[in-house]
Amino acid sequence: MHPESHIVKTALISVSDKTGIVDLAKSLHELGIQLISTGGTASLLIDAGLPVTKVKDITGFPEIMDGRVKTLHPKIHGGLLARLNNPKHVEAMEEHGINSIDLAIVNLYPFEKTISQKGIDAETCIENIDIGGPAMVRASAKNYEWTAIVVNPNHYHELLQQLQDGGCLTLPFRMQLAGEAFAHTAYYDAMISRWFADQQGIAFPELLTLSYTTDQSLRYGENPHQSAKLYGSFSSIFTQLHGKELSYNNIMDIDAASRIALEFDEPVTVIVKHNNPCGVGIGETLSDAYHKAFATDTVSPFGGILAFNREIDITTAETIHGLFAEVLIAPAFSDEALSLLTKKKDRRLLLCNYDVLKQAITGKHIRSVAGGLLIQDEDAQLLNENALQVVTERKPTEQETKAMHFAWRIAKHVKSNAIVYASSDRTLAVGAGQMSRLDSARIAVKKAQDAGIDLKGCAVASDAFFPFADGMLQAVEAGATAVIQPGGSVRDPEVISAANEHHVTMMMTGMRHFRH
């Protein structure tokens, strides 16, 4: 006997996700397939008028321990695991009265949904850990040649099509289903493992298993020759209202821009290009904030990503409509604004749920390296107020303090080495991603000069300490009167002395924000 000529005669159905299950069971019954079920699934099918053989009638053993034990029995697992082309297996089935189970439609207790509920107690979470289900799924998947396993309702249609065309299932389809079944149980176990680690306060377990589901398919990755896919819950944070599908690079920049916007309570406009902010401004209105952000760099925003933390109204929409932007992100768009902004068919418009975003970036930051992963806590903190101190003789004015804090908020999100010149409500110049901090400072000053921006009286932020006084003095020469930096260099006294000599005020944060 060959698996592809094996007629499906029995189906075991036990599902938590009951999407389409009654209609499927009716179709299986019409094909003459015996239905076996247990628990709530059996009750549902019986209520629908379908003839169902309960598992306890096959095993001769009742469900016990509040349903914890019901399918863990040789007459069930023997039927799932028997290789029908193996004479010894067939002989054992005949000896022990075991019938083949040719099709298993099984998915698992809703553990993920359970633990996502607020205030849920540990006992309820434990009771939603499925034991018999994963055992049946894995047994069927191991024996996929003879027992087809379906864990995903999306395959019901193709399953029925093949069964209606002769009562058999192709081997490639059986193998596909088996692979997805093992992925299903792996994902499930990974969630449970992570929950147990969280319960014990274990941030970095010795054995790490990641579990993510597909969020979006992507045409390609960072470059057209690279394949890519988005996993996780990005779509629970961002909802696309209009425009072309998002690219890999769009998603990277959307993440960067929205994280910066999250740093501000005031109306803010953030403009990002290639994962770095090229302009950020705050104001009484979004239009005011946009003008300040755009003035920092009037060239780079072309094809950039813009994030806002207030509803885009028609005034703001009219202000930004003329700019070619890849993506506009906001918590809401007025009807009038949408009517205008959607006139450009390719422009992507995204809603951002900033509350959900804030929750999503308090976990772990993951990057791949050759042969493994680097995992660290998210850089979710901006300042440690207890470590923040003015270290110079001259104390900052109120405006200088605001400017330093503004610059620091941006420097946290600029690729290292990062230098940011700012006033109290906007960026003035940004130097990013250079091997030398001096080069970042030079680039920022050059961009300000090219844009006709006067840096006199501004603040400058450095994401890491100035190893020598020359970097700070270069900023002072450009016009900065206030400096904010982590400190921590053996030459801090030399840098502080130079600041005092030039009547500059300086804050040290005691906190670094490298961003490689």
Protein Blocks (a to p, Z undefined) as FASTA:
>chain_A
ZZklpccfbdcdddfblghklmmmmmmmmnopacddehjllmmmmmnopacddfklmnop
aceehhlamklcfklmmmmmpcfkbmklmmmmmmnopacdfbdcdddddfklmmmpghia
fklmmmmpcfklmmmmmmmmmmmmmmccdfbfklmmmmmmmmmnnopacfklmmmmmmmm
mmmmmmmmmmmmmmmmmmnopabgfbdcdddddfbdcfbdfbfklccddedjklmmpccf
bdcdddfklmmmmmmmmmmmmmpmbdcddddeehiafbdcddfbfklmmmmmmmmpmmlm
nopacddfbdcdfklmmmmmmpccfbdcdfbdcfklmmmmmmpmklccddddfklmmmmm
mmccddddehiacdddddfbfbdfklgccfbfbdcdfklmmmmmmmmmmmmmgccddddd
ddfkbcfbdcehiabfklmmmmmmmmmmmnopafehiacddfbdcfbfklmmmmmmnopa
bdcdebhifklmmmmmmmmmnopacddehiacddZZ
